[in-house]
Amino acid sequence: MPLATAQSLGWNLSRTLMTVIVLIETNQGYFVIPADEFDGDPEQVVREYDPFGG
């Protein structure tokens, strides 16, 4: 998905689900995933969305 779409989705999911969401970059584009489910390369993380302000 495009970066702007992934950023909007990441922020929205974080606030809706009240969980930390990470935005990652892969060869196929950008994706959002709950931080506790991401076990890939930390270099892929573009942004972290924390609904608790951290």
mmCIF entry with sequence, helices, sheets and N, C-alpha, C, O atoms, coordinates in Angstrom:
data_MODEL
# 
_entry.id   MODEL 
# 
_entity.id                         1 
_entity.type                       polymer 
_entity.pdbx_number_of_molecules   1 
# 
_entity_poly.entity_id                      1 
_entity_poly.type                           'polypeptide(L)' 
_entity_poly.nstd_linkage                   no 
_entity_poly.nstd_monomer                   no 
_entity_poly.pdbx_seq_one_letter_code       MPLATAQSLGWNLSRTLMTVIVLIETNQGYFVIPADEFDGDPEQVVREYDPFGG 
_entity_poly.pdbx_seq_one_letter_code_can   MPLATAQSLGWNLSRTLMTVIVLIETNQGYFVIPADEFDGDPEQVVREYDPFGG 
_entity_poly.pdbx_strand_id                 A 
# 
loop_
_entity_poly_seq.entity_id 
_entity_poly_seq.num 
_entity_poly_seq.mon_id 
_entity_poly_seq.hetero 
1 1  MET n 
1 2  PRO n 
1 3  LEU n 
1 4  ALA n 
1 5  THR n 
1 6  ALA n 
1 7  GLN n 
1 8  SER n 
1 9  LEU n 
1 10 GLY n 
1 11 TRP n 
1 12 ASN n 
1 13 LEU n 
1 14 SER n 
1 15 ARG n 
1 16 THR n 
1 17 LEU n 
1 18 MET n 
1 19 THR n 
1 20 VAL n 
1 21 ILE n 
1 22 VAL n 
1 23 LEU n 
1 24 ILE n 
1 25 GLU n 
1 26 THR n 
1 27 ASN n 
1 28 GLN n 
1 29 GLY n 
1 30 TYR n 
1 31 PHE n 
1 32 VAL n 
1 33 ILE n 
1 34 PRO n 
1 35 ALA n 
1 36 ASP n 
1 37 GLU n 
1 38 PHE n 
1 39 ASP n 
1 40 GLY n 
1 41 ASP n 
1 42 PRO n 
1 43 GLU n 
1 44 GLN n 
1 45 VAL n 
1 46 VAL n 
1 47 ARG n 
1 48 GLU n 
1 49 TYR n 
1 50 ASP n 
1 51 PRO n 
1 52 PHE n 
1 53 GLY n 
1 54 GLY n 
# 
_struct_asym.id          A 
_struct_asym.entity_id   1 
# 
loop_
_struct_conf.conf_type_id 
_struct_conf.id 
_struct_conf.pdbx_PDB_helix_id 
_struct_conf.beg_label_comp_id 
_struct_conf.beg_label_asym_id 
_struct_conf.beg_label_seq_id 
_struct_conf.pdbx_beg_PDB_ins_code 
_struct_conf.end_label_comp_id 
_struct_conf.end_label_asym_id 
_struct_conf.end_label_seq_id 
_struct_conf.pdbx_end_PDB_ins_code 
_struct_conf.beg_auth_comp_id 
_struct_conf.beg_auth_asym_id 
_struct_conf.beg_auth_seq_id 
_struct_conf.end_auth_comp_id 
_struct_conf.end_auth_asym_id 
_struct_conf.end_auth_seq_id 
_struct_conf.pdbx_PDB_helix_class 
_struct_conf.details 
_struct_conf.pdbx_PDB_helix_length 
HELX_P HELX_P1 AA1 LEU A 3  ? LEU A 17 ? LEU A 3  LEU A 17 1 ? 15 
HELX_P HELX_P2 AA2 ALA A 35 ? GLU A 37 ? ALA A 35 GLU A 37 5 ? 3  
HELX_P HELX_P3 AA3 PRO A 42 ? GLN A 44 ? PRO A 42 GLN A 44 5 ? 3  
# 
_struct_conf_type.id          HELX_P 
_struct_conf_type.criteria    ? 
_struct_conf_type.reference   ? 
# 
_struct_sheet.id               AA1 
_struct_sheet.type             ? 
_struct_sheet.number_strands   3 
_struct_sheet.details          ? 
# 
loop_
_struct_sheet_order.sheet_id 
_struct_sheet_order.range_id_1 
_struct_sheet_order.range_id_2 
_struct_sheet_order.offset 
_struct_sheet_order.sense 
AA1 1 2 ? anti-parallel 
AA1 2 3 ? anti-parallel 
# 
loop_
_struct_sheet_range.sheet_id 
_struct_sheet_range.id 
_struct_sheet_range.beg_label_comp_id 
_struct_sheet_range.beg_label_asym_id 
_struct_sheet_range.beg_label_seq_id 
_struct_sheet_range.pdbx_beg_PDB_ins_code 
_struct_sheet_range.end_label_comp_id 
_struct_sheet_range.end_label_asym_id 
_struct_sheet_range.end_label_seq_id 
_struct_sheet_range.pdbx_end_PDB_ins_code 
_struct_sheet_range.beg_auth_comp_id 
_struct_sheet_range.beg_auth_asym_id 
_struct_sheet_range.beg_auth_seq_id 
_struct_sheet_range.end_auth_comp_id 
_struct_sheet_range.end_auth_asym_id 
_struct_sheet_range.end_auth_seq_id 
AA1 1 GLY A 29 ? PRO A 34 ? GLY A 29 PRO A 34 
AA1 2 ILE A 21 ? THR A 26 ? ILE A 21 THR A 26 
AA1 3 VAL A 45 ? TYR A 49 ? VAL A 45 TYR A 49 
# 
loop_
_atom_site.group_PDB 
_atom_site.id 
_atom_site.type_symbol 
_atom_site.label_atom_id 
_atom_site.label_alt_id 
_atom_site.label_comp_id 
_atom_site.label_asym_id 
_atom_site.label_entity_id 
_atom_site.label_seq_id 
_atom_site.pdbx_PDB_ins_code 
_atom_site.Cartn_x 
_atom_site.Cartn_y 
_atom_site.Cartn_z 
_atom_site.occupancy 
_atom_site.B_iso_or_equiv 
_atom_site.pdbx_formal_charge 
_atom_site.auth_seq_id 
_atom_site.auth_comp_id 
_atom_site.auth_asym_id 
_atom_site.auth_atom_id 
_atom_site.pdbx_PDB_model_num 
ATOM 1   N N  . MET A 1 1  ? 0.848  -1.170  0.000  1.00 0.00 ? 1  MET A N  1 
ATOM 2   C CA . MET A 1 1  ? 0.000  0.000   0.000  1.00 0.00 ? 1  MET A CA 1 
ATOM 3   C C  . MET A 1 1  ? 0.891  1.230   0.000  1.00 0.00 ? 1  MET A C  1 
ATOM 4   O O  . MET A 1 1  ? 2.034  1.157   0.451  1.00 0.00 ? 1  MET A O  1 
ATOM 5   N N  . PRO A 1 2  ? 0.408  2.332   -0.483 1.00 0.00 ? 2  PRO A N  1 
ATOM 6   C CA . PRO A 1 2  ? 1.200  3.571   -0.487 1.00 0.00 ? 2  PRO A CA 1 
ATOM 7   C C  . PRO A 1 2  ? 1.479  4.048   0.948  1.00 0.00 ? 2  PRO A C  1 
ATOM 8   O O  . PRO A 1 2  ? 0.737  3.734   1.878  1.00 0.00 ? 2  PRO A O  1 
ATOM 9   N N  . LEU A 1 3  ? 2.561  4.807   1.098  1.00 0.00 ? 3  LEU A N  1 
ATOM 10  C CA . LEU A 1 3  ? 2.982  5.274   2.418  1.00 0.00 ? 3  LEU A CA 1 
ATOM 11  C C  . LEU A 1 3  ? 1.895  6.101   3.110  1.00 0.00 ? 3  LEU A C  1 
ATOM 12  O O  . LEU A 1 3  ? 1.623  5.882   4.291  1.00 0.00 ? 3  LEU A O  1 
ATOM 13  N N  . ALA A 1 4  ? 1.275  7.033   2.412  1.00 0.00 ? 4  ALA A N  1 
ATOM 14  C CA . ALA A 1 4  ? 0.254  7.886   3.034  1.00 0.00 ? 4  ALA A CA 1 
ATOM 15  C C  . ALA A 1 4  ? -0.923 7.060   3.554  1.00 0.00 ? 4  ALA A C  1 
ATOM 16  O O  . ALA A 1 4  ? -1.450 7.343   4.630  1.00 0.00 ? 4  ALA A O  1 
ATOM 17  N N  . THR A 1 5  ? -1.327 6.068   2.815  1.00 0.00 ? 5  THR A N  1 
ATOM 18  C CA . THR A 1 5  ? -2.427 5.198   3.237  1.00 0.00 ? 5  THR A CA 1 
ATOM 19  C C  . THR A 1 5  ? -2.023 4.385   4.461  1.00 0.00 ? 5  THR A C  1 
ATOM 20  O O  . THR A 1 5  ? -2.799 4.252   5.408  1.00 0.00 ? 5  THR A O  1 
ATOM 21  N N  . ALA A 1 6  ? -0.816 3.845   4.441  1.00 0.00 ? 6  ALA A N  1 
ATOM 22  C CA . ALA A 1 6  ? -0.332 3.047   5.572  1.00 0.00 ? 6  ALA A CA 1 
ATOM 23  C C  . ALA A 1 6  ? -0.211 3.894   6.834  1.00 0.00 ? 6  ALA A C  1 
ATOM 24  O O  . ALA A 1 6  ? -0.523 3.418   7.925  1.00 0.00 ? 6  ALA A O  1 
ATOM 25  N N  . GLN A 1 7  ? 0.238  5.141   6.703  1.00 0.00 ? 7  GLN A N  1 
ATOM 26  C CA . GLN A 1 7  ? 0.354  6.023   7.864  1.00 0.00 ? 7  GLN A CA 1 
ATOM 27  C C  . GLN A 1 7  ? -1.016 6.297   8.478  1.00 0.00 ? 7  GLN A C  1 
ATOM 28  O O  . GLN A 1 7  ? -1.179 6.241   9.697  1.00 0.00 ? 7  GLN A O  1 
ATOM 29  N N  . SER A 1 8  ? -1.981 6.587   7.644  1.00 0.00 ? 8  SER A N  1 
ATOM 30  C CA . SER A 1 8  ? -3.333 6.865   8.127  1.00 0.00 ? 8  SER A CA 1 
ATOM 31  C C  . SER A 1 8  ? -3.937 5.625   8.789  1.00 0.00 ? 8  SER A C  1 
ATOM 32  O O  . SER A 1 8  ? -4.542 5.715   9.858  1.00 0.00 ? 8  SER A O  1 
ATOM 33  N N  . LEU A 1 9  ? -3.770 4.484   8.156  1.00 0.00 ? 9  LEU A N  1 
ATOM 34  C CA . LEU A 1 9  ? -4.306 3.238   8.694  1.00 0.00 ? 9  LEU A CA 1 
ATOM 35  C C  . LEU A 1 9  ? -3.631 2.867   10.010 1.00 0.00 ? 9  LEU A C  1 
ATOM 36  O O  . LEU A 1 9  ? -4.296 2.439   10.953 1.00 0.00 ? 9  LEU A O  1 
ATOM 37  N N  . GLY A 1 10 ? -2.313 3.031   10.076 1.00 0.00 ? 10 GLY A N  1 
ATOM 38  C CA . GLY A 1 10 ? -1.575 2.711   11.300 1.00 0.00 ? 10 GLY A CA 1 
ATOM 39  C C  . GLY A 1 10 ? -2.040 3.531   12.474 1.00 0.00 ? 10 GLY A C  1 
ATOM 40  O O  . GLY A 1 10 ? -2.275 2.995   13.557 1.00 0.00 ? 10 GLY A O  1 
ATOM 41  N N  . TRP A 1 11 ? -2.178 4.833   12.271 1.00 0.00 ? 11 TRP A N  1 
ATOM 42  C CA . TRP A 1 11 ? -2.634 5.714   13.347 1.00 0.00 ? 11 TRP A CA 1 
ATOM 43  C C  . TRP A 1 11 ? -4.054 5.343   13.770 1.00 0.00 ? 11 TRP A C  1 
ATOM 44  O O  . TRP A 1 11 ? -4.352 5.255   14.962 1.00 0.00 ? 11 TRP A O  1 
ATOM 45  N N  . ASN A 1 12 ? -4.924 5.127   12.790 1.00 0.00 ? 12 ASN A N  1 
ATOM 46  C CA . ASN A 1 12 ? -6.323 4.803   13.076 1.00 0.00 ? 12 ASN A CA 1 
ATOM 47  C C  . ASN A 1 12 ? -6.443 3.464   13.822 1.00 0.00 ? 12 ASN A C  1 
ATOM 48  O O  . ASN A 1 12 ? -7.188 3.366   14.797 1.00 0.00 ? 12 ASN A O  1 
ATOM 49  N N  . LEU A 1 13 ? -5.726 2.453   13.376 1.00 0.00 ? 13 LEU A N  1 
ATOM 50  C CA . LEU A 1 13 ? -5.778 1.154   14.056 1.00 0.00 ? 13 LEU A CA 1 
ATOM 51  C C  . LEU A 1 13 ? -5.256 1.251   15.486 1.00 0.00 ? 13 LEU A C  1 
ATOM 52  O O  . LEU A 1 13 ? -5.814 0.650   16.404 1.00 0.00 ? 13 LEU A O  1 
ATOM 53  N N  . SER A 1 14 ? -4.207 1.996   15.661 1.00 0.00 ? 14 SER A N  1 
ATOM 54  C CA . SER A 1 14 ? -3.640 2.163   16.996 1.00 0.00 ? 14 SER A CA 1 
ATOM 55  C C  . SER A 1 14 ? -4.658 2.754   17.954 1.00 0.00 ? 14 SER A C  1 
ATOM 56  O O  . SER A 1 14 ? -4.823 2.267   19.073 1.00 0.00 ? 14 SER A O  1 
ATOM 57  N N  . ARG A 1 15 ? -5.341 3.805   17.517 1.00 0.00 ? 15 ARG A N  1 
ATOM 58  C CA . ARG A 1 15 ? -6.332 4.475   18.364 1.00 0.00 ? 15 ARG A CA 1 
ATOM 59  C C  . ARG A 1 15 ? -7.595 3.627   18.549 1.00 0.00 ? 15 ARG A C  1 
ATOM 60  O O  . ARG A 1 15 ? -8.206 3.652   19.617 1.00 0.00 ? 15 ARG A O  1 
ATOM 61  N N  . THR A 1 16 ? -7.978 2.893   17.536 1.00 0.00 ? 16 THR A N  1 
ATOM 62  C CA . THR A 1 16 ? -9.190 2.070   17.620 1.00 0.00 ? 16 THR A CA 1 
ATOM 63  C C  . THR A 1 16 ? -8.972 0.829   18.488 1.00 0.00 ? 16 THR A C  1 
ATOM 64  O O  . THR A 1 16 ? -9.791 0.508   19.349 1.00 0.00 ? 16 THR A O  1 
ATOM 65  N N  . LEU A 1 17 ? -7.857 0.140   18.249 1.00 0.00 ? 17 LEU A N  1 
ATOM 66  C CA . LEU A 1 17 ? -7.578 -1.100  18.971 1.00 0.00 ? 17 LEU A CA 1 
ATOM 67  C C  . LEU A 1 17 ? -6.861 -0.880  20.299 1.00 0.00 ? 17 LEU A C  1 
ATOM 68  O O  . LEU A 1 17 ? -6.742 -1.798  21.111 1.00 0.00 ? 17 LEU A O  1 
ATOM 69  N N  . MET A 1 18 ? -6.379 0.358   20.514 1.00 0.00 ? 18 MET A N  1 
ATOM 70  C CA . MET A 1 18 ? -5.618 0.710   21.716 1.00 0.00 ? 18 MET A CA 1 
ATOM 71  C C  . MET A 1 18 ? -4.451 -0.256  21.915 1.00 0.00 ? 18 MET A C  1 
ATOM 72  O O  . MET A 1 18 ? -4.270 -0.826  22.991 1.00 0.00 ? 18 MET A O  1 
ATOM 73  N N  . THR A 1 19 ? -3.675 -0.422  20.864 1.00 0.00 ? 19 THR A N  1 
ATOM 74  C CA . THR A 1 19 ? -2.480 -1.238  20.895 1.00 0.00 ? 19 THR A CA 1 
ATOM 75  C C  . THR A 1 19 ? -1.409 -0.568  20.044 1.00 0.00 ? 19 THR A C  1 
ATOM 76  O O  . THR A 1 19 ? -1.716 0.254   19.180 1.00 0.00 ? 19 THR A O  1 
ATOM 77  N N  . VAL A 1 20 ? -0.156 -0.922  20.292 1.00 0.00 ? 20 VAL A N  1 
ATOM 78  C CA . VAL A 1 20 ? 0.947  -0.353  19.522 1.00 0.00 ? 20 VAL A CA 1 
ATOM 79  C C  . VAL A 1 20 ? 0.968  -1.004  18.142 1.00 0.00 ? 20 VAL A C  1 
ATOM 80  O O  . VAL A 1 20 ? 0.942  -2.229  18.019 1.00 0.00 ? 20 VAL A O  1 
ATOM 81  N N  . ILE A 1 21 ? 1.016  -0.172  17.115 1.00 0.00 ? 21 ILE A N  1 
ATOM 82  C CA . ILE A 1 21 ? 1.045  -0.611  15.721 1.00 0.00 ? 21 ILE A CA 1 
ATOM 83  C C  . ILE A 1 21 ? 2.367  -0.154  15.111 1.00 0.00 ? 21 ILE A C  1 
ATOM 84  O O  . ILE A 1 21 ? 2.814  0.964   15.367 1.00 0.00 ? 21 ILE A O  1 
ATOM 85  N N  . VAL A 1 22 ? 2.992  -1.011  14.309 1.00 0.00 ? 22 VAL A N  1 
ATOM 86  C CA . VAL A 1 22 ? 4.199  -0.607  13.594 1.00 0.00 ? 22 VAL A CA 1 
ATOM 87  C C  . VAL A 1 22 ? 3.902  -0.554  12.105 1.00 0.00 ? 22 VAL A C  1 
ATOM 88  O O  . VAL A 1 22 ? 3.160  -1.376  11.567 1.00 0.00 ? 22 VAL A O  1 
ATOM 89  N N  . LEU A 1 23 ? 4.498  0.433   11.456 1.00 0.00 ? 23 LEU A N  1 
ATOM 90  C CA . LEU A 1 23 ? 4.429  0.566   10.009 1.00 0.00 ? 23 LEU A CA 1 
ATOM 91  C C  . LEU A 1 23 ? 5.764  0.069   9.481  1.00 0.00 ? 23 LEU A C  1 
ATOM 92  O O  . LEU A 1 23 ? 6.816  0.570   9.878  1.00 0.00 ? 23 LEU A O  1 
ATOM 93  N N  . ILE A 1 24 ? 5.728  -0.921  8.582  1.00 0.00 ? 24 ILE A N  1 
ATOM 94  C CA . ILE A 1 24 ? 6.955  -1.504  8.063  1.00 0.00 ? 24 ILE A CA 1 
ATOM 95  C C  . ILE A 1 24 ? 7.029  -1.331  6.552  1.00 0.00 ? 24 ILE A C  1 
ATOM 96  O O  . ILE A 1 24 ? 6.011  -1.203  5.871  1.00 0.00 ? 24 ILE A O  1 
ATOM 97  N N  . GLU A 1 25 ? 8.262  -1.331  6.046  1.00 0.00 ? 25 GLU A N  1 
ATOM 98  C CA . GLU A 1 25 ? 8.494  -1.251  4.605  1.00 0.00 ? 25 GLU A CA 1 
ATOM 99  C C  . GLU A 1 25 ? 9.056  -2.582  4.130  1.00 0.00 ? 25 GLU A C  1 
ATOM 100 O O  . GLU A 1 25 ? 10.021 -3.099  4.694  1.00 0.00 ? 25 GLU A O  1 
ATOM 101 N N  . THR A 1 26 ? 8.438  -3.135  3.081  1.00 0.00 ? 26 THR A N  1 
ATOM 102 C CA . THR A 1 26 ? 8.916  -4.374  2.476  1.00 0.00 ? 26 THR A CA 1 
ATOM 103 C C  . THR A 1 26 ? 9.124  -4.131  0.988  1.00 0.00 ? 26 THR A C  1 
ATOM 104 O O  . THR A 1 26 ? 8.898  -3.027  0.492  1.00 0.00 ? 26 THR A O  1 
ATOM 105 N N  . ASN A 1 27 ? 9.547  -5.150  0.293  1.00 0.00 ? 27 ASN A N  1 
ATOM 106 C CA . ASN A 1 27 ? 9.713  -5.042  -1.159 1.00 0.00 ? 27 ASN A CA 1 
ATOM 107 C C  . ASN A 1 27 ? 8.381  -4.808  -1.870 1.00 0.00 ? 27 ASN A C  1 
ATOM 108 O O  . ASN A 1 27 ? 8.359  -4.255  -2.969 1.00 0.00 ? 27 ASN A O  1 
ATOM 109 N N  . GLN A 1 28 ? 7.279  -5.219  -1.260 1.00 0.00 ? 28 GLN A N  1 
ATOM 110 C CA . GLN A 1 28 ? 5.958  -5.054  -1.856 1.00 0.00 ? 28 GLN A CA 1 
ATOM 111 C C  . GLN A 1 28 ? 5.291  -3.734  -1.490 1.00 0.00 ? 28 GLN A C  1 
ATOM 112 O O  . GLN A 1 28 ? 4.237  -3.416  -2.041 1.00 0.00 ? 28 GLN A O  1 
ATOM 113 N N  . GLY A 1 29 ? 5.859  -2.971  -0.595 1.00 0.00 ? 29 GLY A N  1 
ATOM 114 C CA . GLY A 1 29 ? 5.272  -1.695  -0.182 1.00 0.00 ? 29 GLY A CA 1 
ATOM 115 C C  . GLY A 1 29 ? 5.262  -1.570  1.329  1.00 0.00 ? 29 GLY A C  1 
ATOM 116 O O  . GLY A 1 29 ? 6.087  -2.164  2.023  1.00 0.00 ? 29 GLY A O  1 
ATOM 117 N N  . TYR A 1 30 ? 4.321  -0.795  1.826  1.00 0.00 ? 30 TYR A N  1 
ATOM 118 C CA . TYR A 1 30 ? 4.203  -0.536  3.262  1.00 0.00 ? 30 TYR A CA 1 
ATOM 119 C C  . TYR A 1 30 ? 3.033  -1.323  3.841  1.00 0.00 ? 30 TYR A C  1 
ATOM 120 O O  . TYR A 1 30 ? 2.007  -1.517  3.190  1.00 0.00 ? 30 TYR A O  1 
ATOM 121 N N  . PHE A 1 31 ? 3.213  -1.766  5.071  1.00 0.00 ? 31 PHE A N  1 
ATOM 122 C CA . PHE A 1 31 ? 2.194  -2.537  5.763  1.00 0.00 ? 31 PHE A CA 1 
ATOM 123 C C  . PHE A 1 31 ? 2.135  -2.111  7.217  1.00 0.00 ? 31 PHE A C  1 
ATOM 124 O O  . PHE A 1 31 ? 3.117  -1.601  7.756  1.00 0.00 ? 31 PHE A O  1 
ATOM 125 N N  . VAL A 1 32 ? 0.992  -2.317  7.857  1.00 0.00 ? 32 VAL A N  1 
ATOM 126 C CA . VAL A 1 32 ? 0.848  -2.060  9.290  1.00 0.00 ? 32 VAL A CA 1 
ATOM 127 C C  . VAL A 1 32 ? 0.513  -3.372  9.979  1.00 0.00 ? 32 VAL A C  1 
ATOM 128 O O  . VAL A 1 32 ? -0.205 -4.214  9.438  1.00 0.00 ? 32 VAL A O  1 
ATOM 129 N N  . ILE A 1 33 ? 1.047  -3.527  11.183 1.00 0.00 ? 33 ILE A N  1 
ATOM 130 C CA . ILE A 1 33 ? 0.868  -4.763  11.934 1.00 0.00 ? 33 ILE A CA 1 
ATOM 131 C C  . ILE A 1 33 ? 1.004  -4.444  13.423 1.00 0.00 ? 33 ILE A C  1 
ATOM 132 O O  . ILE A 1 33 ? 1.776  -3.561  13.795 1.00 0.00 ? 33 ILE A O  1 
ATOM 133 N N  . PRO A 1 34 ? 0.261  -5.154  14.282 1.00 0.00 ? 34 PRO A N  1 
ATOM 134 C CA . PRO A 1 34 ? 0.458  -4.951  15.715 1.00 0.00 ? 34 PRO A CA 1 
ATOM 135 C C  . PRO A 1 34 ? 1.906  -5.249  16.097 1.00 0.00 ? 34 PRO A C  1 
ATOM 136 O O  . PRO A 1 34 ? 2.483  -6.230  15.628 1.00 0.00 ? 34 PRO A O  1 
ATOM 137 N N  . ALA A 1 35 ? 2.482  -4.423  16.930 1.00 0.00 ? 35 ALA A N  1 
ATOM 138 C CA . ALA A 1 35 ? 3.891  -4.553  17.293 1.00 0.00 ? 35 ALA A CA 1 
ATOM 139 C C  . ALA A 1 35 ? 4.205  -5.907  17.919 1.00 0.00 ? 35 ALA A C  1 
ATOM 140 O O  . ALA A 1 35 ? 5.278  -6.462  17.681 1.00 0.00 ? 35 ALA A O  1 
ATOM 141 N N  . ASP A 1 36 ? 3.285  -6.446  18.714 1.00 0.00 ? 36 ASP A N  1 
ATOM 142 C CA . ASP A 1 36 ? 3.561  -7.724  19.372 1.00 0.00 ? 36 ASP A CA 1 
ATOM 143 C C  . ASP A 1 36 ? 3.522  -8.910  18.408 1.00 0.00 ? 36 ASP A C  1 
ATOM 144 O O  . ASP A 1 36 ? 3.928  -10.011 18.781 1.00 0.00 ? 36 ASP A O  1 
ATOM 145 N N  . GLU A 1 37 ? 3.043  -8.709  17.178 1.00 0.00 ? 37 GLU A N  1 
ATOM 146 C CA . GLU A 1 37 ? 3.030  -9.769  16.177 1.00 0.00 ? 37 GLU A CA 1 
ATOM 147 C C  . GLU A 1 37 ? 4.178  -9.646  15.181 1.00 0.00 ? 37 GLU A C  1 
ATOM 148 O O  . GLU A 1 37 ? 4.392  -10.550 14.374 1.00 0.00 ? 37 GLU A O  1 
ATOM 149 N N  . PHE A 1 38 ? 4.912  -8.551  15.225 1.00 0.00 ? 38 PHE A N  1 
ATOM 150 C CA . PHE A 1 38 ? 6.011  -8.343  14.280 1.00 0.00 ? 38 PHE A CA 1 
ATOM 151 C C  . PHE A 1 38 ? 7.284  -8.959  14.826 1.00 0.00 ? 38 PHE A C  1 
ATOM 152 O O  . PHE A 1 38 ? 7.754  -8.577  15.897 1.00 0.00 ? 38 PHE A O  1 
ATOM 153 N N  . ASP A 1 39 ? 7.847  -9.919  14.087 1.00 0.00 ? 39 ASP A N  1 
ATOM 154 C CA . ASP A 1 39 ? 9.090  -10.557 14.504 1.00 0.00 ? 39 ASP A CA 1 
ATOM 155 C C  . ASP A 1 39 ? 10.151 -10.478 13.408 1.00 0.00 ? 39 ASP A C  1 
ATOM 156 O O  . ASP A 1 39 ? 11.077 -11.288 13.360 1.00 0.00 ? 39 ASP A O  1 
ATOM 157 N N  . GLY A 1 40 ? 9.997  -9.492  12.538 1.00 0.00 ? 40 GLY A N  1 
ATOM 158 C CA . GLY A 1 40 ? 10.941 -9.315  11.436 1.00 0.00 ? 40 GLY A CA 1 
ATOM 159 C C  . GLY A 1 40 ? 12.125 -8.453  11.814 1.00 0.00 ? 40 GLY A C  1 
ATOM 160 O O  . GLY A 1 40 ? 12.399 -8.221  12.992 1.00 0.00 ? 40 GLY A O  1 
ATOM 161 N N  . ASP A 1 41 ? 12.815 -7.988  10.802 1.00 0.00 ? 41 ASP A N  1 
ATOM 162 C CA . ASP A 1 41 ? 14.002 -7.154  10.952 1.00 0.00 ? 41 ASP A CA 1 
ATOM 163 C C  . ASP A 1 41 ? 13.605 -5.772  11.469 1.00 0.00 ? 41 ASP A C  1 
ATOM 164 O O  . ASP A 1 41 ? 12.767 -5.112  10.854 1.00 0.00 ? 41 ASP A O  1 
ATOM 165 N N  . PRO A 1 42 ? 14.178 -5.322  12.571 1.00 0.00 ? 42 PRO A N  1 
ATOM 166 C CA . PRO A 1 42 ? 13.847 -3.994  13.092 1.00 0.00 ? 42 PRO A CA 1 
ATOM 167 C C  . PRO A 1 42 ? 14.156 -2.861  12.105 1.00 0.00 ? 42 PRO A C  1 
ATOM 168 O O  . PRO A 1 42 ? 13.601 -1.769  12.222 1.00 0.00 ? 42 PRO A O  1 
ATOM 169 N N  . GLU A 1 43 ? 15.029 -3.117  11.148 1.00 0.00 ? 43 GLU A N  1 
ATOM 170 C CA . GLU A 1 43 ? 15.346 -2.116  10.124 1.00 0.00 ? 43 GLU A CA 1 
ATOM 171 C C  . GLU A 1 43 ? 14.152 -1.835  9.210  1.00 0.00 ? 43 GLU A C  1 
ATOM 172 O O  . GLU A 1 43 ? 14.120 -0.799  8.545  1.00 0.00 ? 43 GLU A O  1 
ATOM 173 N N  . GLN A 1 44 ? 13.177 -2.735  9.168  1.00 0.00 ? 44 GLN A N  1 
ATOM 174 C CA . GLN A 1 44 ? 11.981 -2.554  8.343  1.00 0.00 ? 44 GLN A CA 1 
ATOM 175 C C  . GLN A 1 44 ? 10.993 -1.565  8.950  1.00 0.00 ? 44 GLN A C  1 
ATOM 176 O O  . GLN A 1 44 ? 10.149 -1.020  8.237  1.00 0.00 ? 44 GLN A O  1 
ATOM 177 N N  . VAL A 1 45 ? 11.086 -1.327  10.247 1.00 0.00 ? 45 VAL A N  1 
ATOM 178 C CA . VAL A 1 45 ? 10.124 -0.461  10.933 1.00 0.00 ? 45 VAL A CA 1 
ATOM 179 C C  . VAL A 1 45 ? 10.360 0.988   10.521 1.00 0.00 ? 45 VAL A C  1 
ATOM 180 O O  . VAL A 1 45 ? 11.456 1.526   10.680 1.00 0.00 ? 45 VAL A O  1 
ATOM 181 N N  . VAL A 1 46 ? 9.312  1.605   9.992  1.00 0.00 ? 46 VAL A N  1 
ATOM 182 C CA . VAL A 1 46 ? 9.356  3.001   9.571  1.00 0.00 ? 46 VAL A CA 1 
ATOM 183 C C  . VAL A 1 46 ? 8.836  3.893   10.687 1.00 0.00 ? 46 VAL A C  1 
ATOM 184 O O  . VAL A 1 46 ? 9.390  4.960   10.951 1.00 0.00 ? 46 VAL A O  1 
ATOM 185 N N  . ARG A 1 47 ? 7.753  3.441   11.348 1.00 0.00 ? 47 ARG A N  1 
ATOM 186 C CA . ARG A 1 47 ? 7.105  4.260   12.378 1.00 0.00 ? 47 ARG A CA 1 
ATOM 187 C C  . ARG A 1 47 ? 6.372  3.344   13.335 1.00 0.00 ? 47 ARG A C  1 
ATOM 188 O O  . ARG A 1 47 ? 5.901  2.270   12.962 1.00 0.00 ? 47 ARG A O  1 
ATOM 189 N N  . GLU A 1 48 ? 6.285  3.790   14.577 1.00 0.00 ? 48 GLU A N  1 
ATOM 190 C CA . GLU A 1 48 ? 5.513  3.088   15.596 1.00 0.00 ? 48 GLU A CA 1 
ATOM 191 C C  . GLU A 1 48 ? 4.419  4.015   16.084 1.00 0.00 ? 48 GLU A C  1 
ATOM 192 O O  . GLU A 1 48 ? 4.679  5.172   16.413 1.00 0.00 ? 48 GLU A O  1 
ATOM 193 N N  . TYR A 1 49 ? 3.204  3.514   16.132 1.00 0.00 ? 49 TYR A N  1 
ATOM 194 C CA . TYR A 1 49 ? 2.055  4.284   16.614 1.00 0.00 ? 49 TYR A CA 1 
ATOM 195 C C  . TYR A 1 49 ? 1.637  3.730   17.974 1.00 0.00 ? 49 TYR A C  1 
ATOM 196 O O  . TYR A 1 49 ? 1.182  2.591   18.080 1.00 0.00 ? 49 TYR A O  1 
ATOM 197 N N  . ASP A 1 50 ? 1.795  4.542   18.996 1.00 0.00 ? 50 ASP A N  1 
ATOM 198 C CA . ASP A 1 50 ? 1.479  4.155   20.371 1.00 0.00 ? 50 ASP A CA 1 
ATOM 199 C C  . ASP A 1 50 ? 0.283  4.979   20.850 1.00 0.00 ? 50 ASP A C  1 
ATOM 200 O O  . ASP A 1 50 ? 0.409  6.191   21.024 1.00 0.00 ? 50 ASP A O  1 
ATOM 201 N N  . PRO A 1 51 ? -0.865 4.353   21.066 1.00 0.00 ? 51 PRO A N  1 
ATOM 202 C CA . PRO A 1 51 ? -2.055 5.105   21.481 1.00 0.00 ? 51 PRO A CA 1 
ATOM 203 C C  . PRO A 1 51 ? -1.947 5.698   22.880 1.00 0.00 ? 51 PRO A C  1 
ATOM 204 O O  . PRO A 1 51 ? -2.763 6.531   23.274 1.00 0.00 ? 51 PRO A O  1 
ATOM 205 N N  . PHE A 1 52 ? -0.930 5.261   23.632 1.00 0.00 ? 52 PHE A N  1 
ATOM 206 C CA . PHE A 1 52 ? -0.761 5.733   24.996 1.00 0.00 ? 52 PHE A CA 1 
ATOM 207 C C  . PHE A 1 52 ? 0.236  6.880   25.081 1.00 0.00 ? 52 PHE A C  1 
ATOM 208 O O  . PHE A 1 52 ? 0.609  7.315   26.171 1.00 0.00 ? 52 PHE A O  1 
ATOM 209 N N  . GLY A 1 53 ? 0.664  7.365   23.914 1.00 0.00 ? 53 GLY A N  1 
ATOM 210 C CA . GLY A 1 53 ? 1.493  8.551   23.861 1.00 0.00 ? 53 GLY A CA 1 
ATOM 211 C C  . GLY A 1 53 ? 2.982  8.347   23.954 1.00 0.00 ? 53 GLY A C  1 
ATOM 212 O O  . GLY A 1 53 ? 3.733  9.321   23.997 1.00 0.00 ? 53 GLY A O  1 
ATOM 213 N N  . GLY A 1 54 ? 3.432  7.113   23.987 1.00 0.00 ? 54 GLY A N  1 
ATOM 214 C CA . GLY A 1 54 ? 4.859  6.867   24.153 1.00 0.00 ? 54 GLY A CA 1 
ATOM 215 C C  . GLY A 1 54 ? 5.649  6.800   22.918 1.00 0.00 ? 54 GLY A C  1 
ATOM 216 O O  . GLY A 1 54 ? 6.862  6.595   22.972 1.00 0.00 ? 54 GLY A O  1 
# 
